[in-house]
Amino acid sequence: MTEPSRLLAGRRGLSRPEKEAILEQVLARVAPRTRWRHRLALGVLAAAGVAMAVFVLRPAELPAPPDELTARGGALPAGFDVTCVPAPCAAGSKLVFDITATGGAAYFAAFARQGDRLIWYFQGTPEGRSRPLPRDGGVLDTGIVLGSEHAPGSYTIEGVFSPAPLDRAAIRAVIERGGATVTRQVIVR
């Protein structure tokens, strides 16, 4: 049947919609038909690949990274951040410790390391023991004023979290046996 628009336009050839319709009919007739067996085989292979990825190749179980909705102190590893007030860190600035997670620890000790030299922090008790932590972490109420012992340069600040108070000898023993410490870098100008 002739399309009415072709009659009105006075053309003898096929219009674009007619050509496309004919092409679709020809392709439908000559296209290879997929058999249900091929589809089934592909589905089985895909399912086997997924199963292999889930059961055989799965990575080691790692804890999920913390997000802003994770409760403080709950199942997070112990950690802290350190900043200088006022910034940048220089003589006279105060080093402020923010305990981001206690990891179940109740006490905290920290020291700065520059080469072989150690500068001890939070040993203010008469026994020289680590200080108690706030239950849910947060900014410690005691900061460290950077004095002449902090010559300009790069320092590694190490924090030791523990369930019981530790003195310097116990902290050194933890460090020597490769115990868990949390480190942060500070540059004093």
N, C-alpha and C positions, 0 to 999 in steps of 0.2 A: 504494500500500500504506500502510496506517495504521501509524504508529509505535507500538510496544508501550507506551511510557511514556504516550502520550495515552490509550490504552485503560485503563491502570491508574489514571490520574488522573481519569477520568470527564469529560474535556473533549471538546468537539466540534470546536473550532477547531484550526488548524494550530499546531504548536509553533514556537519560534524557530529551531531547526536546520532544520526543514522550509521555513520562509519564506526563510531564507538560501540554501538549496539551489535553490529555485525562482528566486530573484532572480539567482543566478549563471548559471543556464541561460538565462534571458531575456537577460541582458547579453551572454553569449557569442554568442547568435544575432544580436543587433542591432548589436553593436560593429562599426565599420568595420574592414576587414582592410587592413593595410598591405601594400603590394606590395613585392616584392623590388627593384624598380627605385627606389622611393623610398628604401629603405634603402641601396642602392648609391650613389645620388646624395648622400645625407647623409654617407656614409663618405668619398666623394671630396672633398666640400667640407671636411670636418674635416681630412683629410690635407693639403689645399692650405693651410688656415689654419696648421697646424703648420709646414709647410715655409716659409711666408712669415715666420712668427715667428722661425724659426731662421736663415734665410739673409738676409732683407731687414732685419728690424727688430732684429737682435741688437745689444746695446750694444757700445761700444768695449771692447776687451780690457783688463781691469784686473787687476792682480795680486791673487791671493786674499789675504784678510786672514790675518795670521799667527795660528797657534794654538799651544797649549802644546807640541805635538809637533814644531814646526819647529826645526831645528838652529840654534844661535846662530851668527850671522855668515854664514849661508848664504843668499844671495839676498834678504836683508831690507835695506831702506834703512837708512842710518845713523840712529841715534837715541840719545837719552839721557833720563834722568829726573834730577831734582835735588830733594834734600830737605835740611832743616835738622835738625841734631842738637845740642842738644835742640830740639824744636819748641815753639812757633812760631819763625819766623826773627826774631831780634833781635840786637843787638850782643853779641858773644861767642859766638854760635852758629856751628857749623861747617857750611858748605855742602858737601854730599857729592854727587858725580857718579856715577851708575850708567849705564854705557854698555850700552844694551839691544841694539844691533846696530852693527857697524862698517861694514857696507856695502862691505867690501873696503878701507876706508881703514886706514892705519897710524899716522896722527897726528891729534891733536885739539887744538883751541884753543877757548877760550871767553871771553866778555866779557859784562858786564852793561850794559844801556842804560837810562838814565832820562832821557827827553827827549833833549837833545843831548850829554849826558855819558856817557862810556864808562869802565868799570872793567875792566881787563884781568886775566884769570886765566891760570894755567899758562904764564907767560912766565918761568919760573924758571931757564932755561938762560942762560949768559953771553951767547949770541947773541940772546936774546929770541925763541926759536923755539917752535913748538907742540910738545907733548909726545908721546912714543910711546904707542900704545895697547896694552893687553893683547890678545893674539891673538884671543880669543873674547869680548872685552868684559868686563863686570863692574864692580864698584865700583873707582874709581880710588884708589890708595893715598895720594893727596894731596887734602886738603880745603881749603877756603878759609874762614878765620876772618873773620867779618863784623866789621869795625872801624868807625871813625868815618867812613870814606868811604861807608859804606852808611847814609845817612840814612833815617829811616822813609819808606816809600812803596812803590810798585809798580815792579818791575824786570822787564825782558825780558832773559832770559839767552839768548844766541845761541851755538850751537856750530858750529864749522867743522871738518869731517872732510876729510882730504886724504891722498893717497898718499905725499907727501913733506913734510918739515918746512917750515913757513911762518913768516916773521917778520911783525911787525906791518904792515909796508908791503904784503906779499903778501896778508895777511888783509884789509886795507882794500880792496885791489884786487878781491878776490873779492866782497866785499860791494857795492862800487860798481857792478860789472857785473852785479849781481843773481844772483850765484852761490848755490849751495845752502847754506843755513844751516838749522839746526834750532833752534826757539825754545821756551822754557818761561817761564812767568810765576812770579815769586816776590814775595811781599809781606813787607817787613821792617817789623816793629812797633817 
